[in-house]
Amino acid sequence: MTLAPSSPASATDRKPVDVEALHDLVLKSLDDDKAVEMVTIPLAGKSSIADHMVIASGTSTRQVASMATKLAEKIKAEFGRPVRIEGLPTADWVLIDADDVIVHLFRPEVRTFYNLERMWAFDSDTPAAAPKAGIDGA
């Protein structure tokens, strides 16, 4: 299921969202749903696509799909705007575009294969929302 804005004009008429409140809601929702190895990569000033990228894993496709669906519902309820979701049918890798926060949810094997943390690491002191146990292969 892909959610999209209700009309093309609604994307430009949206009220500004408190980015940090949105980021906090994403982290809390994923934590509540038992996401593992959550990592936040700050993008503000480094990329124009978003201010934060959150990467997390679920233990199964069912958990990944459930986390994505619940997160989309919470963002819509809290901020009054739908998000765009890609990858929900297979749920190996689900992308949630909430404008200022981009969320990638993976099954562990798929996350290891794509290794987005390394691709988006701008420096060695990228802060994490939770420990990155086992992600960097060390």
Backbone torsions as a table, in degrees:
resi	resn	phi	psi	omega
1	MET	NA	124.1	178.4
2	THR	-108.5	128.1	177.5
3	LEU	-97.4	139.8	179.6
4	ALA	-136.9	159.0	176.5
5	PRO	-56.7	149.6	-174.7
6	SER	-66.4	-28.1	176.6
7	SER	-152.4	156.8	-179.6
8	PRO	-58.7	-35.2	-178.8
9	ALA	-69.4	-27.7	-176.4
10	SER	-63.4	-28.2	-179.8
11	ALA	-66.3	-32.3	-179.6
12	THR	-91.1	-19.6	-177.9
13	ASP	-94.6	5.9	-176.8
14	ARG	-67.0	147.5	173.1
15	LYS	-73.9	148.3	176.6
16	PRO	-63.1	145.0	-179.7
17	VAL	-108.3	141.1	173.0
18	ASP	-69.5	107.0	-173.8
19	VAL	-59.1	-41.6	-178.4
20	GLU	-68.0	-35.8	176.7
21	ALA	-65.8	-40.2	177.4
22	LEU	-64.2	-45.4	178.5
23	HIS	-60.4	-44.3	178.7
24	ASP	-62.7	-40.7	178.7
25	LEU	-62.7	-41.6	177.9
26	VAL	-60.4	-49.7	-178.4
27	LEU	-63.3	-41.4	179.9
28	LYS	-66.1	-43.7	180.0
29	SER	-61.3	-45.6	-179.9
30	LEU	-66.1	-38.6	177.4
31	ASP	-64.7	-43.5	178.0
32	ASP	-60.1	-34.1	-178.9
33	ASP	-90.1	12.0	174.6
34	LYS	65.1	36.5	173.0
35	ALA	-63.5	149.0	-179.9
36	VAL	-113.8	152.1	176.4
37	GLU	51.3	51.7	176.9
38	MET	-70.8	135.0	178.5
39	VAL	-134.8	136.7	173.3
40	THR	-111.9	131.3	176.3
41	ILE	-114.1	116.1	179.4
42	PRO	-72.9	129.0	-178.3
43	LEU	-113.6	-10.8	-177.7
44	ALA	-56.4	127.2	-179.6
45	GLY	80.6	-5.6	-178.3
46	LYS	-116.4	-23.8	179.6
47	SER	-151.0	147.8	-179.3
48	SER	-89.9	-2.5	-175.8
49	ILE	-75.3	-30.2	-178.0
50	ALA	-170.9	171.7	175.1
51	ASP	-92.2	-27.8	-180.0
52	HIS	-139.6	145.1	169.0
53	MET	-121.0	127.0	178.7
54	VAL	-112.7	131.2	178.8
55	ILE	-122.8	132.1	-180.0
56	ALA	-150.1	164.4	179.3
57	SER	-121.1	153.0	169.2
58	GLY	-117.9	162.0	-175.4
59	THR	-83.1	-12.6	-179.1
60	SER	-154.6	166.9	176.7
61	THR	-63.1	-34.4	179.0
62	ARG	-63.0	-44.2	179.3
63	GLN	-67.2	-42.2	179.1
64	VAL	-59.1	-47.6	180.0
65	ALA	-63.0	-41.8	-180.0
66	SER	-64.5	-44.6	178.9
67	MET	-61.0	-42.8	-178.4
68	ALA	-64.6	-45.8	-178.8
69	THR	-63.4	-46.7	179.5
70	LYS	-62.9	-41.8	-179.8
71	LEU	-62.4	-44.8	178.7
72	ALA	-60.0	-42.2	179.3
73	GLU	-64.9	-41.0	-179.7
74	LYS	-66.7	-40.5	179.4
75	ILE	-64.7	-42.1	179.0
76	LYS	-65.0	-42.0	-179.7
77	ALA	-66.4	-41.3	-175.4
78	GLU	-79.3	-40.7	-172.3
79	PHE	-112.9	-3.3	176.7
80	GLY	69.4	24.8	179.3
81	ARG	-137.8	136.5	175.3
82	PRO	-75.5	159.1	176.7
83	VAL	-113.0	165.4	176.3
84	ARG	-98.8	134.7	-178.3
85	ILE	-126.2	134.5	175.1
86	GLU	-126.3	143.9	174.0
87	GLY	92.3	5.8	-176.0
88	LEU	-65.2	-37.7	-177.5
89	PRO	-57.8	-42.5	179.9
90	THR	-93.8	-30.0	175.2
91	ALA	58.4	28.9	170.3
92	ASP	-80.8	-38.3	178.1
93	TRP	-144.4	114.8	179.4
94	VAL	-114.1	128.9	177.3
95	LEU	-105.7	128.1	177.0
96	ILE	-117.8	117.0	-179.8
97	ASP	-102.1	104.4	178.1
98	ALA	-106.7	33.9	-178.9
99	ASP	67.1	-82.2	-175.4
100	ASP	-81.4	-12.7	177.4
101	VAL	-131.5	124.1	176.7
102	ILE	-104.9	132.0	-177.7
103	VAL	-121.2	129.4	174.5
104	HIS	-113.9	122.5	176.5
105	LEU	-115.4	129.7	-173.5
106	PHE	-128.3	157.8	157.2
107	ARG	-79.4	147.9	-173.7
108	PRO	-54.1	-42.0	-177.5
109	GLU	-65.1	-38.7	-179.3
110	VAL	-70.7	-39.1	177.9
111	ARG	-62.0	-43.3	179.0
112	THR	-62.9	-40.5	-178.8
113	PHE	-63.1	-48.1	-176.1
114	TYR	-82.2	-29.4	174.5
115	ASN	47.4	54.8	-179.3
116	LEU	-60.2	-31.3	179.9
117	GLU	-56.8	-43.1	-179.4
118	ARG	-70.3	-39.7	-179.0
119	MET	-63.4	-37.6	-175.7
120	TRP	-99.3	2.6	-179.5
121	ALA	-71.5	116.2	179.6
122	PHE	-87.5	-24.2	177.6
123	ASP	-155.9	172.7	-174.6
124	SER	-77.9	-11.5	-178.2
125	ASP	-106.4	41.3	176.3
126	THR	-63.8	120.3	-178.0
127	PRO	-71.0	145.3	178.9
128	ALA	-114.1	147.3	177.5
129	ALA	-78.0	-22.1	178.9
130	ALA	-152.0	163.9	-179.1
131	PRO	-55.8	145.3	-179.3
132	LYS	-99.4	41.2	-174.9
133	ALA	-52.6	119.8	173.1
134	GLY	80.4	-0.2	-176.6
135	ILE	-75.5	-43.7	-171.6
136	ASP	-83.3	3.5	176.1
137	GLY	77.5	2.8	-179.1
138	ALA	-83.2	NA	NA
